[in-house]
Amino acid sequence: MNLLTSRQREVAAKIAEGKSCKQIARELGIHFQTVMKHRENLYRRLGVSSAIALTIRLKGKDR
């Protein structure tokens, strides 16, 4: 996960918890569009195309 910034890791963890972009924005105190951009960058950097694939990829990094 060294590819990711600390904020991207925060957003990724919340996505993996099943939180919506709206919830993530509220919890982190950032704009909804910022969360969407983080999500887009996460998907691109990790080579995934969905929240489920992102979660699986993150779980694999823990092992």
PyMOL Python script that loads the backbone (N, CA, C, O; Angstrom):
from pymol import cmd

cmd.read_pdbstr("""\
ATOM      1  N   MET A   1       0.818  -1.201   0.000  1.00  0.00           N
ATOM      2  CA  MET A   1       0.000   0.000   0.000  1.00  0.00           C
ATOM      3  C   MET A   1       0.855   1.255   0.000  1.00  0.00           C
ATOM      4  O   MET A   1       0.333   2.347   0.226  1.00  0.00           O
ATOM      5  N   ASN A   2       2.142   1.134  -0.245  1.00  0.00           N
ATOM      6  CA  ASN A   2       3.009   2.292  -0.287  1.00  0.00           C
ATOM      7  C   ASN A   2       2.699   3.200  -1.466  1.00  0.00           C
ATOM      8  O   ASN A   2       3.183   4.330  -1.527  1.00  0.00           O
ATOM      9  N   LEU A   3       1.896   2.712  -2.400  1.00  0.00           N
ATOM     10  CA  LEU A   3       1.503   3.516  -3.552  1.00  0.00           C
ATOM     11  C   LEU A   3       0.565   4.642  -3.166  1.00  0.00           C
ATOM     12  O   LEU A   3       0.399   5.600  -3.922  1.00  0.00           O
ATOM     13  N   LEU A   4      -0.050   4.538  -1.994  1.00  0.00           N
ATOM     14  CA  LEU A   4      -1.122   5.441  -1.612  1.00  0.00           C
ATOM     15  C   LEU A   4      -0.687   6.478  -0.592  1.00  0.00           C
ATOM     16  O   LEU A   4       0.172   6.227   0.254  1.00  0.00           O
ATOM     17  N   THR A   5      -1.305   7.653  -0.694  1.00  0.00           N
ATOM     18  CA  THR A   5      -1.080   8.687   0.312  1.00  0.00           C
ATOM     19  C   THR A   5      -1.853   8.312   1.575  1.00  0.00           C
ATOM     20  O   THR A   5      -2.691   7.411   1.555  1.00  0.00           O
ATOM     21  N   SER A   6      -1.569   8.997   2.651  1.00  0.00           N
ATOM     22  CA  SER A   6      -2.283   8.694   3.897  1.00  0.00           C
ATOM     23  C   SER A   6      -3.774   8.971   3.746  1.00  0.00           C
ATOM     24  O   SER A   6      -4.590   8.227   4.289  1.00  0.00           O
ATOM     25  N   ARG A   7      -4.146  10.022   3.024  1.00  0.00           N
ATOM     26  CA  ARG A   7      -5.570  10.328   2.819  1.00  0.00           C
ATOM     27  C   ARG A   7      -6.223   9.264   1.952  1.00  0.00           C
ATOM     28  O   ARG A   7      -7.359   8.867   2.210  1.00  0.00           O
ATOM     29  N   GLN A   8      -5.522   8.801   0.931  1.00  0.00           N
ATOM     30  CA  GLN A   8      -6.076   7.740   0.093  1.00  0.00           C
ATOM     31  C   GLN A   8      -6.285   6.471   0.914  1.00  0.00           C
ATOM     32  O   GLN A   8      -7.278   5.768   0.728  1.00  0.00           O
ATOM     33  N   ARG A   9      -5.355   6.176   1.819  1.00  0.00           N
ATOM     34  CA  ARG A   9      -5.528   5.001   2.688  1.00  0.00           C
ATOM     35  C   ARG A   9      -6.748   5.159   3.576  1.00  0.00           C
ATOM     36  O   ARG A   9      -7.480   4.194   3.797  1.00  0.00           O
ATOM     37  N   GLU A  10      -6.981   6.368   4.092  1.00  0.00           N
ATOM     38  CA  GLU A  10      -8.165   6.632   4.913  1.00  0.00           C
ATOM     39  C   GLU A  10      -9.442   6.400   4.111  1.00  0.00           C
ATOM     40  O   GLU A  10     -10.367   5.729   4.568  1.00  0.00           O
ATOM     41  N   VAL A  11      -9.474   6.967   2.910  1.00  0.00           N
ATOM     42  CA  VAL A  11     -10.650   6.825   2.055  1.00  0.00           C
ATOM     43  C   VAL A  11     -10.841   5.358   1.675  1.00  0.00           C
ATOM     44  O   VAL A  11     -11.965   4.857   1.705  1.00  0.00           O
ATOM     45  N   ALA A  12      -9.768   4.671   1.323  1.00  0.00           N
ATOM     46  CA  ALA A  12      -9.855   3.258   0.947  1.00  0.00           C
ATOM     47  C   ALA A  12     -10.409   2.424   2.091  1.00  0.00           C
ATOM     48  O   ALA A  12     -11.241   1.544   1.868  1.00  0.00           O
ATOM     49  N   ALA A  13      -9.963   2.687   3.306  1.00  0.00           N
ATOM     50  CA  ALA A  13     -10.442   1.929   4.462  1.00  0.00           C
ATOM     51  C   ALA A  13     -11.938   2.141   4.656  1.00  0.00           C
ATOM     52  O   ALA A  13     -12.664   1.202   4.982  1.00  0.00           O
ATOM     53  N   LYS A  14     -12.395   3.361   4.458  1.00  0.00           N
ATOM     54  CA  LYS A  14     -13.821   3.644   4.629  1.00  0.00           C
ATOM     55  C   LYS A  14     -14.645   3.015   3.509  1.00  0.00           C
ATOM     56  O   LYS A  14     -15.759   2.548   3.744  1.00  0.00           O
ATOM     57  N   ILE A  15     -14.105   3.000   2.298  1.00  0.00           N
ATOM     58  CA  ILE A  15     -14.786   2.311   1.197  1.00  0.00           C
ATOM     59  C   ILE A  15     -14.892   0.828   1.537  1.00  0.00           C
ATOM     60  O   ILE A  15     -15.942   0.218   1.332  1.00  0.00           O
ATOM     61  N   ALA A  16     -13.821   0.251   2.051  1.00  0.00           N
ATOM     62  CA  ALA A  16     -13.807  -1.166   2.412  1.00  0.00           C
ATOM     63  C   ALA A  16     -14.795  -1.467   3.539  1.00  0.00           C
ATOM     64  O   ALA A  16     -15.276  -2.594   3.654  1.00  0.00           O
ATOM     65  N   GLU A  17     -15.100  -0.473   4.366  1.00  0.00           N
ATOM     66  CA  GLU A  17     -16.102  -0.641   5.427  1.00  0.00           C
ATOM     67  C   GLU A  17     -17.520  -0.575   4.867  1.00  0.00           C
ATOM     68  O   GLU A  17     -18.490  -0.826   5.582  1.00  0.00           O
ATOM     69  N   GLY A  18     -17.631  -0.238   3.586  1.00  0.00           N
ATOM     70  CA  GLY A  18     -18.938  -0.173   2.940  1.00  0.00           C
ATOM     71  C   GLY A  18     -19.604   1.188   3.022  1.00  0.00           C
ATOM     72  O   GLY A  18     -20.804   1.309   2.773  1.00  0.00           O
ATOM     73  N   LYS A  19     -18.844   2.208   3.367  1.00  0.00           N
ATOM     74  CA  LYS A  19     -19.415   3.550   3.496  1.00  0.00           C
ATOM     75  C   LYS A  19     -19.551   4.202   2.131  1.00  0.00           C
ATOM     76  O   LYS A  19     -18.755   3.965   1.223  1.00  0.00           O
ATOM     77  N   SER A  20     -20.579   5.030   2.011  1.00  0.00           N
ATOM     78  CA  SER A  20     -20.807   5.756   0.758  1.00  0.00           C
ATOM     79  C   SER A  20     -19.862   6.954   0.679  1.00  0.00           C
ATOM     80  O   SER A  20     -19.286   7.377   1.681  1.00  0.00           O
ATOM     81  N   CYS A  21     -19.717   7.481  -0.517  1.00  0.00           N
ATOM     82  CA  CYS A  21     -18.856   8.655  -0.697  1.00  0.00           C
ATOM     83  C   CYS A  21     -19.376   9.830   0.114  1.00  0.00           C
ATOM     84  O   CYS A  21     -18.594  10.621   0.642  1.00  0.00           O
ATOM     85  N   LYS A  22     -20.690   9.945   0.214  1.00  0.00           N
ATOM     86  CA  LYS A  22     -21.296  11.013   1.002  1.00  0.00           C
ATOM     87  C   LYS A  22     -20.922  10.871   2.484  1.00  0.00           C
ATOM     88  O   LYS A  22     -20.561  11.850   3.138  1.00  0.00           O
ATOM     89  N   GLN A  23     -21.012   9.636   3.005  1.00  0.00           N
ATOM     90  CA  GLN A  23     -20.650   9.376   4.404  1.00  0.00           C
ATOM     91  C   GLN A  23     -19.166   9.659   4.642  1.00  0.00           C
ATOM     92  O   GLN A  23     -18.791  10.263   5.647  1.00  0.00           O
ATOM     93  N   ILE A  24     -18.336   9.219   3.711  1.00  0.00           N
ATOM     94  CA  ILE A  24     -16.892   9.416   3.843  1.00  0.00           C
ATOM     95  C   ILE A  24     -16.574  10.913   3.878  1.00  0.00           C
ATOM     96  O   ILE A  24     -15.790  11.367   4.711  1.00  0.00           O
ATOM     97  N   ALA A  25     -17.178  11.663   2.983  1.00  0.00           N
ATOM     98  CA  ALA A  25     -16.948  13.110   2.936  1.00  0.00           C
ATOM     99  C   ALA A  25     -17.326  13.753   4.263  1.00  0.00           C
ATOM    100  O   ALA A  25     -16.588  14.586   4.790  1.00  0.00           O
ATOM    101  N   ARG A  26     -18.461  13.368   4.794  1.00  0.00           N
ATOM    102  CA  ARG A  26     -18.938  13.924   6.066  1.00  0.00           C
ATOM    103  C   ARG A  26     -17.969  13.573   7.195  1.00  0.00           C
ATOM    104  O   ARG A  26     -17.589  14.439   7.983  1.00  0.00           O
ATOM    105  N   GLU A  27     -17.575  12.317   7.272  1.00  0.00           N
ATOM    106  CA  GLU A  27     -16.698  11.857   8.356  1.00  0.00           C
ATOM    107  C   GLU A  27     -15.307  12.481   8.296  1.00  0.00           C
ATOM    108  O   GLU A  27     -14.716  12.785   9.332  1.00  0.00           O
ATOM    109  N   LEU A  28     -14.785  12.673   7.085  1.00  0.00           N
ATOM    110  CA  LEU A  28     -13.434  13.214   6.944  1.00  0.00           C
ATOM    111  C   LEU A  28     -13.422  14.737   6.824  1.00  0.00           C
ATOM    112  O   LEU A  28     -12.360  15.359   6.832  1.00  0.00           O
ATOM    113  N   GLY A  29     -14.609  15.330   6.712  1.00  0.00           N
ATOM    114  CA  GLY A  29     -14.692  16.782   6.604  1.00  0.00           C
ATOM    115  C   GLY A  29     -14.151  17.318   5.297  1.00  0.00           C
ATOM    116  O   GLY A  29     -13.553  18.393   5.248  1.00  0.00           O
ATOM    117  N   ILE A  30     -14.371  16.544   4.224  1.00  0.00           N
ATOM    118  CA  ILE A  30     -13.930  16.971   2.903  1.00  0.00           C
ATOM    119  C   ILE A  30     -15.118  16.973   1.957  1.00  0.00           C
ATOM    120  O   ILE A  30     -16.162  16.402   2.272  1.00  0.00           O
ATOM    121  N   HIS A  31     -14.973  17.600   0.821  1.00  0.00           N
ATOM    122  CA  HIS A  31     -16.056  17.704  -0.156  1.00  0.00           C
ATOM    123  C   HIS A  31     -16.305  16.353  -0.820  1.00  0.00           C
ATOM    124  O   HIS A  31     -15.386  15.558  -1.017  1.00  0.00           O
ATOM    125  N   PHE A  32     -17.563  16.117  -1.158  1.00  0.00           N
ATOM    126  CA  PHE A  32     -17.977  14.888  -1.836  1.00  0.00           C
ATOM    127  C   PHE A  32     -17.143  14.644  -3.096  1.00  0.00           C
ATOM    128  O   PHE A  32     -16.700  13.522  -3.336  1.00  0.00           O
ATOM    129  N   GLN A  33     -16.928  15.689  -3.901  1.00  0.00           N
ATOM    130  CA  GLN A  33     -16.166  15.539  -5.148  1.00  0.00           C
ATOM    131  C   GLN A  33     -14.717  15.143  -4.877  1.00  0.00           C
ATOM    132  O   GLN A  33     -14.096  14.460  -5.691  1.00  0.00           O
ATOM    133  N   THR A  34     -14.181  15.567  -3.739  1.00  0.00           N
ATOM    134  CA  THR A  34     -12.817  15.179  -3.367  1.00  0.00           C
ATOM    135  C   THR A  34     -12.764  13.684  -3.100  1.00  0.00           C
ATOM    136  O   THR A  34     -11.815  13.009  -3.498  1.00  0.00           O
ATOM    137  N   VAL A  35     -13.777  13.172  -2.430  1.00  0.00           N
ATOM    138  CA  VAL A  35     -13.850  11.721  -2.178  1.00  0.00           C
ATOM    139  C   VAL A  35     -13.950  10.978  -3.502  1.00  0.00           C
ATOM    140  O   VAL A  35     -13.288   9.958  -3.694  1.00  0.00           O
ATOM    141  N   MET A  36     -14.768  11.478  -4.408  1.00  0.00           N
ATOM    142  CA  MET A  36     -14.918  10.840  -5.712  1.00  0.00           C
ATOM    143  C   MET A  36     -13.576  10.802  -6.457  1.00  0.00           C
ATOM    144  O   MET A  36     -13.251   9.801  -7.097  1.00  0.00           O
ATOM    145  N   LYS A  37     -12.807  11.876  -6.375  1.00  0.00           N
ATOM    146  CA  LYS A  37     -11.505  11.929  -7.047  1.00  0.00           C
ATOM    147  C   LYS A  37     -10.530  10.952  -6.392  1.00  0.00           C
ATOM    148  O   LYS A  37      -9.773  10.270  -7.083  1.00  0.00           O
ATOM    149  N   HIS A  38     -10.551  10.884  -5.046  1.00  0.00           N
ATOM    150  CA  HIS A  38      -9.700   9.910  -4.350  1.00  0.00           C
ATOM    151  C   HIS A  38     -10.067   8.490  -4.793  1.00  0.00           C
ATOM    152  O   HIS A  38      -9.193   7.667  -5.064  1.00  0.00           O
ATOM    153  N   ARG A  39     -11.360   8.223  -4.862  1.00  0.00           N
ATOM    154  CA  ARG A  39     -11.817   6.889  -5.268  1.00  0.00           C
ATOM    155  C   ARG A  39     -11.340   6.561  -6.687  1.00  0.00           C
ATOM    156  O   ARG A  39     -10.849   5.463  -6.950  1.00  0.00           O
ATOM    157  N   GLU A  40     -11.491   7.514  -7.579  1.00  0.00           N
ATOM    158  CA  GLU A  40     -11.038   7.326  -8.961  1.00  0.00           C
ATOM    159  C   GLU A  40      -9.535   7.021  -8.998  1.00  0.00           C
ATOM    160  O   GLU A  40      -9.103   6.103  -9.694  1.00  0.00           O
ATOM    161  N   ASN A  41      -8.755   7.781  -8.260  1.00  0.00           N
ATOM    162  CA  ASN A  41      -7.302   7.574  -8.215  1.00  0.00           C
ATOM    163  C   ASN A  41      -6.949   6.227  -7.578  1.00  0.00           C
ATOM    164  O   ASN A  41      -6.030   5.545  -8.031  1.00  0.00           O
ATOM    165  N   LEU A  42      -7.676   5.849  -6.533  1.00  0.00           N
ATOM    166  CA  LEU A  42      -7.448   4.550  -5.887  1.00  0.00           C
ATOM    167  C   LEU A  42      -7.670   3.411  -6.872  1.00  0.00           C
ATOM    168  O   LEU A  42      -6.839   2.511  -6.999  1.00  0.00           O
ATOM    169  N   TYR A  43      -8.790   3.461  -7.560  1.00  0.00           N
ATOM    170  CA  TYR A  43      -9.118   2.411  -8.526  1.00  0.00           C
ATOM    171  C   TYR A  43      -8.018   2.305  -9.582  1.00  0.00           C
ATOM    172  O   TYR A  43      -7.576   1.207  -9.921  1.00  0.00           O
ATOM    173  N   ARG A  44      -7.579   3.458 -10.096  1.00  0.00           N
ATOM    174  CA  ARG A  44      -6.556   3.467 -11.134  1.00  0.00           C
ATOM    175  C   ARG A  44      -5.227   2.925 -10.601  1.00  0.00           C
ATOM    176  O   ARG A  44      -4.603   2.076 -11.237  1.00  0.00           O
ATOM    177  N   ARG A  45      -4.802   3.409  -9.450  1.00  0.00           N
ATOM    178  CA  ARG A  45      -3.513   2.978  -8.890  1.00  0.00           C
ATOM    179  C   ARG A  45      -3.486   1.504  -8.523  1.00  0.00           C
ATOM    180  O   ARG A  45      -2.465   0.832  -8.669  1.00  0.00           O
ATOM    181  N   LEU A  46      -4.621   1.012  -8.043  1.00  0.00           N
ATOM    182  CA  LEU A  46      -4.661  -0.387  -7.607  1.00  0.00           C
ATOM    183  C   LEU A  46      -5.164  -1.329  -8.700  1.00  0.00           C
ATOM    184  O   LEU A  46      -5.191  -2.544  -8.502  1.00  0.00           O
ATOM    185  N   GLY A  47      -5.553  -0.792  -9.831  1.00  0.00           N
ATOM    186  CA  GLY A  47      -5.975  -1.618 -10.959  1.00  0.00           C
ATOM    187  C   GLY A  47      -7.284  -2.340 -10.719  1.00  0.00           C
ATOM    188  O   GLY A  47      -7.445  -3.496 -11.112  1.00  0.00           O
ATOM    189  N   VAL A  48      -8.230  -1.653 -10.066  1.00  0.00           N
ATOM    190  CA  VAL A  48      -9.541  -2.250  -9.795  1.00  0.00           C
ATOM    191  C   VAL A  48     -10.627  -1.358 -10.391  1.00  0.00           C
ATOM    192  O   VAL A  48     -10.364  -0.227 -10.799  1.00  0.00           O
ATOM    193  N   SER A  49     -11.851  -1.886 -10.434  1.00  0.00           N
ATOM    194  CA  SER A  49     -12.933  -1.095 -11.017  1.00  0.00           C
ATOM    195  C   SER A  49     -14.191  -1.057 -10.161  1.00  0.00           C
ATOM    196  O   SER A  49     -15.243  -0.607 -10.616  1.00  0.00           O
ATOM    197  N   SER A  50     -14.083  -1.530  -8.915  1.00  0.00           N
ATOM    198  CA  SER A  50     -15.251  -1.492  -8.031  1.00  0.00           C
ATOM    199  C   SER A  50     -14.810  -1.481  -6.579  1.00  0.00           C
ATOM    200  O   SER A  50     -13.667  -1.795  -6.250  1.00  0.00           O
ATOM    201  N   ALA A  51     -15.755  -1.109  -5.716  1.00  0.00           N
ATOM    202  CA  ALA A  51     -15.475  -1.100  -4.274  1.00  0.00           C
ATOM    203  C   ALA A  51     -15.180  -2.505  -3.769  1.00  0.00           C
ATOM    204  O   ALA A  51     -14.339  -2.689  -2.889  1.00  0.00           O
ATOM    205  N   ILE A  52     -15.861  -3.486  -4.318  1.00  0.00           N
ATOM    206  CA  ILE A  52     -15.631  -4.873  -3.901  1.00  0.00           C
ATOM    207  C   ILE A  52     -14.217  -5.308  -4.273  1.00  0.00           C
ATOM    208  O   ILE A  52     -13.513  -5.908  -3.461  1.00  0.00           O
ATOM    209  N   ALA A  53     -13.804  -5.003  -5.501  1.00  0.00           N
ATOM    210  CA  ALA A  53     -12.446  -5.359  -5.930  1.00  0.00           C
ATOM    211  C   ALA A  53     -11.403  -4.616  -5.096  1.00  0.00           C
ATOM    212  O   ALA A  53     -10.356  -5.172  -4.762  1.00  0.00           O
ATOM    213  N   LEU A  54     -11.692  -3.367  -4.766  1.00  0.00           N
ATOM    214  CA  LEU A  54     -10.785  -2.587  -3.917  1.00  0.00           C
ATOM    215  C   LEU A  54     -10.639  -3.242  -2.555  1.00  0.00           C
ATOM    216  O   LEU A  54      -9.529  -3.376  -2.040  1.00  0.00           O
ATOM    217  N   THR A  55     -11.755  -3.648  -1.973  1.00  0.00           N
ATOM    218  CA  THR A  55     -11.743  -4.294  -0.657  1.00  0.00           C
ATOM    219  C   THR A  55     -10.942  -5.593  -0.694  1.00  0.00           C
ATOM    220  O   THR A  55     -10.135  -5.854   0.198  1.00  0.00           O
ATOM    221  N   ILE A  56     -11.163  -6.397  -1.716  1.00  0.00           N
ATOM    222  CA  ILE A  56     -10.429  -7.660  -1.859  1.00  0.00           C
ATOM    223  C   ILE A  56      -8.938  -7.380  -2.003  1.00  0.00           C
ATOM    224  O   ILE A  56      -8.110  -8.054  -1.391  1.00  0.00           O
ATOM    225  N   ARG A  57      -8.607  -6.394  -2.804  1.00  0.00           N
ATOM    226  CA  ARG A  57      -7.201  -6.031  -3.011  1.00  0.00           C
ATOM    227  C   ARG A  57      -6.562  -5.577  -1.704  1.00  0.00           C
ATOM    228  O   ARG A  57      -5.427  -5.947  -1.405  1.00  0.00           O
ATOM    229  N   LEU A  58      -7.287  -4.775  -0.923  1.00  0.00           N
ATOM    230  CA  LEU A  58      -6.755  -4.283   0.360  1.00  0.00           C
ATOM    231  C   LEU A  58      -6.595  -5.418   1.359  1.00  0.00           C
ATOM    232  O   LEU A  58      -5.612  -5.455   2.099  1.00  0.00           O
ATOM    233  N   LYS A  59      -7.539  -6.334   1.389  1.00  0.00           N
ATOM    234  CA  LYS A  59      -7.455  -7.474   2.302  1.00  0.00           C
ATOM    235  C   LYS A  59      -6.249  -8.339   1.954  1.00  0.00           C
ATOM    236  O   LYS A  59      -5.593  -8.878   2.845  1.00  0.00           O
ATOM    237  N   GLY A  60      -5.957  -8.473   0.673  1.00  0.00           N
ATOM    238  CA  GLY A  60      -4.813  -9.242   0.221  1.00  0.00           C
ATOM    239  C   GLY A  60      -3.500  -8.627   0.648  1.00  0.00           C
ATOM    240  O   GLY A  60      -2.519  -9.340   0.859  1.00  0.00           O
ATOM    241  N   LYS A  61      -3.468  -7.303   0.779  1.00  0.00           N
ATOM    242  CA  LYS A  61      -2.253  -6.599   1.205  1.00  0.00           C
ATOM    243  C   LYS A  61      -1.945  -6.845   2.674  1.00  0.00           C
ATOM    244  O   LYS A  61      -0.793  -6.733   3.096  1.00  0.00           O
ATOM    245  N   ASP A  62      -2.978  -7.184   3.465  1.00  0.00           N
ATOM    246  CA  ASP A  62      -2.794  -7.436   4.894  1.00  0.00           C
ATOM    247  C   ASP A  62      -2.115  -8.762   5.151  1.00  0.00           C
ATOM    248  O   ASP A  62      -1.576  -8.980   6.236  1.00  0.00           O
ATOM    249  N   ARG A  63      -2.132  -9.635   4.192  1.00  0.00           N
ATOM    250  CA  ARG A  63      -1.604 -10.993   4.393  1.00  0.00           C
ATOM    251  C   ARG A  63      -0.158 -11.092   4.084  1.00  0.00           C
ATOM    252  O   ARG A  63       0.427 -12.168   4.205  1.00  0.00           O
TER     253      ARG A  63
END
""", "prot")
cmd.dss("prot")
cmd.show_as("cartoon", "prot")
cmd.util.cbc("prot")
cmd.orient("prot")
